[in-house]
Amino acid sequence: MDKQAIRMARGAAISLNVDLDDGDAVHGIIARKSGLFFVTRKKIVRFRSPDDLDPGIEHPDAPWEQSVYLPHGSSDQFVARTILQTEVMASMFFPKNSEKYLAMMDISWEVLNSLISLRVVRERLERRILESSIGDQ
């Protein structure tokens, strides 16, 4: 196994097909340390490269990985108000490869994850309260 040949192959141009639902479309693409994120109307899809999955270049056939990062996309108020608005604001003031831009984007992703988690907890609590009140009647 020639690691230099693997590096060369991994450096070649690629073509990605995003698995979209009917009526869905890509709203934007955001590059982060943990992958390339496609924000669609309905979800956020993450692509991870062979270098992300196999940084030690141990496997010549390491694939690209596509996964749903979040089942919420640009039509979700939390996605729109955190990462999408932050990206627009940050790009107005900082170059996309600057430390300040990257820090703002990292914070916005953390805020998004926290808001989504809180929403899930709230929905579960509401469901349990509703089930409990129905059971008491």
MODELLER restraints for C-alpha pairs under 7 A, 6 or more apart:
rsr = mdl.restraints
at = mdl.atoms
rsr.add(forms.Gaussian(group=physical.xy_distance, feature=features.Distance(at['CA:3:A'], at['CA:57:A']), mean=6.36, stdev=0.5))
rsr.add(forms.Gaussian(group=physical.xy_distance, feature=features.Distance(at['CA:6:A'], at['CA:60:A']), mean=5.82, stdev=0.5))
rsr.add(forms.Gaussian(group=physical.xy_distance, feature=features.Distance(at['CA:24:A'], at['CA:40:A']), mean=6.53, stdev=0.5))
rsr.add(forms.Gaussian(group=physical.xy_distance, feature=features.Distance(at['CA:24:A'], at['CA:41:A']), mean=5.83, stdev=0.5))
rsr.add(forms.Gaussian(group=physical.xy_distance, feature=features.Distance(at['CA:24:A'], at['CA:42:A']), mean=6.40, stdev=0.5))
rsr.add(forms.Gaussian(group=physical.xy_distance, feature=features.Distance(at['CA:25:A'], at['CA:40:A']), mean=5.34, stdev=0.5))
rsr.add(forms.Gaussian(group=physical.xy_distance, feature=features.Distance(at['CA:25:A'], at['CA:41:A']), mean=6.02, stdev=0.5))
rsr.add(forms.Gaussian(group=physical.xy_distance, feature=features.Distance(at['CA:26:A'], at['CA:38:A']), mean=6.45, stdev=0.5))
rsr.add(forms.Gaussian(group=physical.xy_distance, feature=features.Distance(at['CA:26:A'], at['CA:39:A']), mean=5.86, stdev=0.5))
rsr.add(forms.Gaussian(group=physical.xy_distance, feature=features.Distance(at['CA:26:A'], at['CA:40:A']), mean=4.11, stdev=0.5))
rsr.add(forms.Gaussian(group=physical.xy_distance, feature=features.Distance(at['CA:26:A'], at['CA:41:A']), mean=6.67, stdev=0.5))
rsr.add(forms.Gaussian(group=physical.xy_distance, feature=features.Distance(at['CA:27:A'], at['CA:39:A']), mean=5.50, stdev=0.5))
rsr.add(forms.Gaussian(group=physical.xy_distance, feature=features.Distance(at['CA:27:A'], at['CA:40:A']), mean=4.96, stdev=0.5))
rsr.add(forms.Gaussian(group=physical.xy_distance, feature=features.Distance(at['CA:27:A'], at['CA:41:A']), mean=6.39, stdev=0.5))
rsr.add(forms.Gaussian(group=physical.xy_distance, feature=features.Distance(at['CA:27:A'], at['CA:74:A']), mean=6.85, stdev=0.5))
rsr.add(forms.Gaussian(group=physical.xy_distance, feature=features.Distance(at['CA:28:A'], at['CA:38:A']), mean=5.94, stdev=0.5))
rsr.add(forms.Gaussian(group=physical.xy_distance, feature=features.Distance(at['CA:28:A'], at['CA:39:A']), mean=5.22, stdev=0.5))
rsr.add(forms.Gaussian(group=physical.xy_distance, feature=features.Distance(at['CA:28:A'], at['CA:40:A']), mean=6.96, stdev=0.5))
rsr.add(forms.Gaussian(group=physical.xy_distance, feature=features.Distance(at['CA:29:A'], at['CA:37:A']), mean=5.58, stdev=0.5))
rsr.add(forms.Gaussian(group=physical.xy_distance, feature=features.Distance(at['CA:29:A'], at['CA:38:A']), mean=4.57, stdev=0.5))
rsr.add(forms.Gaussian(group=physical.xy_distance, feature=features.Distance(at['CA:29:A'], at['CA:39:A']), mean=6.09, stdev=0.5))
rsr.add(forms.Gaussian(group=physical.xy_distance, feature=features.Distance(at['CA:30:A'], at['CA:36:A']), mean=5.99, stdev=0.5))
rsr.add(forms.Gaussian(group=physical.xy_distance, feature=features.Distance(at['CA:30:A'], at['CA:37:A']), mean=5.02, stdev=0.5))
rsr.add(forms.Gaussian(group=physical.xy_distance, feature=features.Distance(at['CA:30:A'], at['CA:38:A']), mean=6.48, stdev=0.5))
rsr.add(forms.Gaussian(group=physical.xy_distance, feature=features.Distance(at['CA:31:A'], at['CA:37:A']), mean=6.08, stdev=0.5))
rsr.add(forms.Gaussian(group=physical.xy_distance, feature=features.Distance(at['CA:35:A'], at['CA:46:A']), mean=6.11, stdev=0.5))
rsr.add(forms.Gaussian(group=physical.xy_distance, feature=features.Distance(at['CA:35:A'], at['CA:47:A']), mean=5.56, stdev=0.5))
rsr.add(forms.Gaussian(group=physical.xy_distance, feature=features.Distance(at['CA:35:A'], at['CA:48:A']), mean=4.78, stdev=0.5))
rsr.add(forms.Gaussian(group=physical.xy_distance, feature=features.Distance(at['CA:36:A'], at['CA:46:A']), mean=5.63, stdev=0.5))
rsr.add(forms.Gaussian(group=physical.xy_distance, feature=features.Distance(at['CA:36:A'], at['CA:47:A']), mean=5.09, stdev=0.5))
rsr.add(forms.Gaussian(group=physical.xy_distance, feature=features.Distance(at['CA:36:A'], at['CA:48:A']), mean=6.48, stdev=0.5))
rsr.add(forms.Gaussian(group=physical.xy_distance, feature=features.Distance(at['CA:37:A'], at['CA:44:A']), mean=6.52, stdev=0.5))
rsr.add(forms.Gaussian(group=physical.xy_distance, feature=features.Distance(at['CA:37:A'], at['CA:45:A']), mean=5.60, stdev=0.5))
rsr.add(forms.Gaussian(group=physical.xy_distance, feature=features.Distance(at['CA:37:A'], at['CA:46:A']), mean=4.50, stdev=0.5))
rsr.add(forms.Gaussian(group=physical.xy_distance, feature=features.Distance(at['CA:37:A'], at['CA:47:A']), mean=6.35, stdev=0.5))
rsr.add(forms.Gaussian(group=physical.xy_distance, feature=features.Distance(at['CA:38:A'], at['CA:44:A']), mean=5.67, stdev=0.5))
rsr.add(forms.Gaussian(group=physical.xy_distance, feature=features.Distance(at['CA:38:A'], at['CA:45:A']), mean=5.10, stdev=0.5))
rsr.add(forms.Gaussian(group=physical.xy_distance, feature=features.Distance(at['CA:38:A'], at['CA:46:A']), mean=6.36, stdev=0.5))
rsr.add(forms.Gaussian(group=physical.xy_distance, feature=features.Distance(at['CA:39:A'], at['CA:45:A']), mean=6.50, stdev=0.5))
rsr.add(forms.Gaussian(group=physical.xy_distance, feature=features.Distance(at['CA:39:A'], at['CA:73:A']), mean=5.83, stdev=0.5))
rsr.add(forms.Gaussian(group=physical.xy_distance, feature=features.Distance(at['CA:39:A'], at['CA:74:A']), mean=6.42, stdev=0.5))
rsr.add(forms.Gaussian(group=physical.xy_distance, feature=features.Distance(at['CA:40:A'], at['CA:73:A']), mean=5.27, stdev=0.5))
rsr.add(forms.Gaussian(group=physical.xy_distance, feature=features.Distance(at['CA:40:A'], at['CA:74:A']), mean=6.02, stdev=0.5))
rsr.add(forms.Gaussian(group=physical.xy_distance, feature=features.Distance(at['CA:41:A'], at['CA:73:A']), mean=4.66, stdev=0.5))
rsr.add(forms.Gaussian(group=physical.xy_distance, feature=features.Distance(at['CA:41:A'], at['CA:74:A']), mean=4.60, stdev=0.5))
rsr.add(forms.Gaussian(group=physical.xy_distance, feature=features.Distance(at['CA:41:A'], at['CA:75:A']), mean=5.25, stdev=0.5))
rsr.add(forms.Gaussian(group=physical.xy_distance, feature=features.Distance(at['CA:42:A'], at['CA:71:A']), mean=6.67, stdev=0.5))
rsr.add(forms.Gaussian(group=physical.xy_distance, feature=features.Distance(at['CA:42:A'], at['CA:72:A']), mean=5.38, stdev=0.5))
rsr.add(forms.Gaussian(group=physical.xy_distance, feature=features.Distance(at['CA:42:A'], at['CA:73:A']), mean=4.22, stdev=0.5))
rsr.add(forms.Gaussian(group=physical.xy_distance, feature=features.Distance(at['CA:42:A'], at['CA:74:A']), mean=6.62, stdev=0.5))
rsr.add(forms.Gaussian(group=physical.xy_distance, feature=features.Distance(at['CA:42:A'], at['CA:75:A']), mean=6.53, stdev=0.5))
rsr.add(forms.Gaussian(group=physical.xy_distance, feature=features.Distance(at['CA:43:A'], at['CA:70:A']), mean=5.72, stdev=0.5))
rsr.add(forms.Gaussian(group=physical.xy_distance, feature=features.Distance(at['CA:43:A'], at['CA:71:A']), mean=4.49, stdev=0.5))
rsr.add(forms.Gaussian(group=physical.xy_distance, feature=features.Distance(at['CA:43:A'], at['CA:72:A']), mean=4.18, stdev=0.5))
rsr.add(forms.Gaussian(group=physical.xy_distance, feature=features.Distance(at['CA:43:A'], at['CA:73:A']), mean=3.80, stdev=0.5))
rsr.add(forms.Gaussian(group=physical.xy_distance, feature=features.Distance(at['CA:44:A'], at['CA:68:A']), mean=6.00, stdev=0.5))
rsr.add(forms.Gaussian(group=physical.xy_distance, feature=features.Distance(at['CA:44:A'], at['CA:69:A']), mean=5.42, stdev=0.5))
rsr.add(forms.Gaussian(group=physical.xy_distance, feature=features.Distance(at['CA:44:A'], at['CA:70:A']), mean=5.14, stdev=0.5))
rsr.add(forms.Gaussian(group=physical.xy_distance, feature=features.Distance(at['CA:44:A'], at['CA:71:A']), mean=6.46, stdev=0.5))
rsr.add(forms.Gaussian(group=physical.xy_distance, feature=features.Distance(at['CA:44:A'], at['CA:72:A']), mean=6.33, stdev=0.5))
rsr.add(forms.Gaussian(group=physical.xy_distance, feature=features.Distance(at['CA:44:A'], at['CA:73:A']), mean=5.50, stdev=0.5))
rsr.add(forms.Gaussian(group=physical.xy_distance, feature=features.Distance(at['CA:45:A'], at['CA:66:A']), mean=6.83, stdev=0.5))
rsr.add(forms.Gaussian(group=physical.xy_distance, feature=features.Distance(at['CA:45:A'], at['CA:67:A']), mean=5.68, stdev=0.5))
rsr.add(forms.Gaussian(group=physical.xy_distance, feature=features.Distance(at['CA:45:A'], at['CA:68:A']), mean=4.47, stdev=0.5))
rsr.add(forms.Gaussian(group=physical.xy_distance, feature=features.Distance(at['CA:45:A'], at['CA:69:A']), mean=5.31, stdev=0.5))
rsr.add(forms.Gaussian(group=physical.xy_distance, feature=features.Distance(at['CA:46:A'], at['CA:66:A']), mean=5.70, stdev=0.5))
rsr.add(forms.Gaussian(group=physical.xy_distance, feature=features.Distance(at['CA:46:A'], at['CA:67:A']), mean=5.38, stdev=0.5))
rsr.add(forms.Gaussian(group=physical.xy_distance, feature=features.Distance(at['CA:46:A'], at['CA:68:A']), mean=6.13, stdev=0.5))
rsr.add(forms.Gaussian(group=physical.xy_distance, feature=features.Distance(at['CA:46:A'], at['CA:69:A']), mean=5.69, stdev=0.5))
rsr.add(forms.Gaussian(group=physical.xy_distance, feature=features.Distance(at['CA:47:A'], at['CA:64:A']), mean=6.70, stdev=0.5))
rsr.add(forms.Gaussian(group=physical.xy_distance, feature=features.Distance(at['CA:47:A'], at['CA:65:A']), mean=5.42, stdev=0.5))
rsr.add(forms.Gaussian(group=physical.xy_distance, feature=features.Distance(at['CA:47:A'], at['CA:66:A']), mean=4.58, stdev=0.5))
rsr.add(forms.Gaussian(group=physical.xy_distance, feature=features.Distance(at['CA:47:A'], at['CA:67:A']), mean=6.65, stdev=0.5))
rsr.add(forms.Gaussian(group=physical.xy_distance, feature=features.Distance(at['CA:48:A'], at['CA:64:A']), mean=5.74, stdev=0.5))
rsr.add(forms.Gaussian(group=physical.xy_distance, feature=features.Distance(at['CA:48:A'], at['CA:65:A']), mean=5.09, stdev=0.5))
rsr.add(forms.Gaussian(group=physical.xy_distance, feature=features.Distance(at['CA:48:A'], at['CA:66:A']), mean=6.68, stdev=0.5))
rsr.add(forms.Gaussian(group=physical.xy_distance, feature=features.Distance(at['CA:49:A'], at['CA:64:A']), mean=4.81, stdev=0.5))
rsr.add(forms.Gaussian(group=physical.xy_distance, feature=features.Distance(at['CA:49:A'], at['CA:65:A']), mean=6.62, stdev=0.5))
rsr.add(forms.Gaussian(group=physical.xy_distance, feature=features.Distance(at['CA:50:A'], at['CA:62:A']), mean=5.11, stdev=0.5))
rsr.add(forms.Gaussian(group=physical.xy_distance, feature=features.Distance(at['CA:50:A'], at['CA:63:A']), mean=5.47, stdev=0.5))
rsr.add(forms.Gaussian(group=physical.xy_distance, feature=features.Distance(at['CA:50:A'], at['CA:64:A']), mean=5.54, stdev=0.5))
rsr.add(forms.Gaussian(group=physical.xy_distance, feature=features.Distance(at['CA:54:A'], at['CA:62:A']), mean=6.70, stdev=0.5))
rsr.add(forms.Gaussian(group=physical.xy_distance, feature=features.Distance(at['CA:73:A'], at['CA:79:A']), mean=6.19, stdev=0.5))
rsr.add(forms.Gaussian(group=physical.xy_distance, feature=features.Distance(at['CA:74:A'], at['CA:80:A']), mean=5.31, stdev=0.5))
rsr.add(forms.Gaussian(group=physical.xy_distance, feature=features.Distance(at['CA:78:A'], at['CA:112:A']), mean=6.34, stdev=0.5))
rsr.add(forms.Gaussian(group=physical.xy_distance, feature=features.Distance(at['CA:78:A'], at['CA:115:A']), mean=7.00, stdev=0.5))
rsr.add(forms.Gaussian(group=physical.xy_distance, feature=features.Distance(at['CA:79:A'], at['CA:112:A']), mean=6.53, stdev=0.5))
rsr.add(forms.Gaussian(group=physical.xy_distance, feature=features.Distance(at['CA:82:A'], at['CA:108:A']), mean=5.39, stdev=0.5))
rsr.add(forms.Gaussian(group=physical.xy_distance, feature=features.Distance(at['CA:82:A'], at['CA:112:A']), mean=5.99, stdev=0.5))
rsr.add(forms.Gaussian(group=physical.xy_distance, feature=features.Distance(at['CA:83:A'], at['CA:105:A']), mean=6.72, stdev=0.5))
rsr.add(forms.Gaussian(group=physical.xy_distance, feature=features.Distance(at['CA:83:A'], at['CA:108:A']), mean=5.30, stdev=0.5))
rsr.add(forms.Gaussian(group=physical.xy_distance, feature=features.Distance(at['CA:83:A'], at['CA:109:A']), mean=6.07, stdev=0.5))
rsr.add(forms.Gaussian(group=physical.xy_distance, feature=features.Distance(at['CA:86:A'], at['CA:105:A']), mean=6.61, stdev=0.5))
rsr.add(forms.Gaussian(group=physical.xy_distance, feature=features.Distance(at['CA:86:A'], at['CA:108:A']), mean=6.61, stdev=0.5))
rsr.add(forms.Gaussian(group=physical.xy_distance, feature=features.Distance(at['CA:87:A'], at['CA:105:A']), mean=6.65, stdev=0.5))
rsr.add(forms.Gaussian(group=physical.xy_distance, feature=features.Distance(at['CA:90:A'], at['CA:101:A']), mean=5.57, stdev=0.5))
rsr.add(forms.Gaussian(group=physical.xy_distance, feature=features.Distance(at['CA:90:A'], at['CA:104:A']), mean=6.89, stdev=0.5))
rsr.add(forms.Gaussian(group=physical.xy_distance, feature=features.Distance(at['CA:94:A'], at['CA:100:A']), mean=6.82, stdev=0.5))
rsr.add(forms.Gaussian(group=physical.xy_distance, feature=features.Distance(at['CA:94:A'], at['CA:101:A']), mean=5.64, stdev=0.5))
rsr.add(forms.Gaussian(group=physical.xy_distance, feature=features.Distance(at['CA:95:A'], at['CA:101:A']), mean=6.70, stdev=0.5))
